[in-house]
Amino acid sequence: MEFATVIHLCACGCGNKVVTPLKRAGWELSYTEDGVSLYPSIGCWSFACRSHYWVRQNQVVWSDDWSNAEIRNGREETQRMHLDHQRRAKSQEEENNTSTHHSASAAAAEVVVSPPSKTYFRRVLEVLQFWK
């Protein structure tokens, strides 16, 4: 996915745009016939509203406000997750680059996964429109 980001208006109605990057160490977007969900929760700590909520099957599920210490700990944990992901990706890339036994048959066995169809993204966007 070239641009893996979900942007929506804060669920409290303050009008702020919330940006959730979809990465291995970021948010996950899932879409089923029951609706769109984002994981983990969304904490709008830099907004005056300080909203904290989950998006589960097109529904906003409100969560508790966090203290400044909880926010700091959460941000530190997120940073550790990003660094761990980068280290693993770099290690895997180095391992792949140093491998000398990559045969043609192994290459033929690789699975190519095509990106989701435009229809899928169109449906996701339609579901997210209810926040406008």
ABEGO torsion letter per residue (X at the ends): XABBBBBBBBAAGAGBBBBBBBBAABBBBBBBAAEBBBOBBBBBAABAAGBBBBBBGGBBBBBBBBBAAAAAAAAAAAAAAAAAAAAAAAAAAAAAAABAABBAAAAAABBBBBBBBAAAAAAAAAAAAAAX
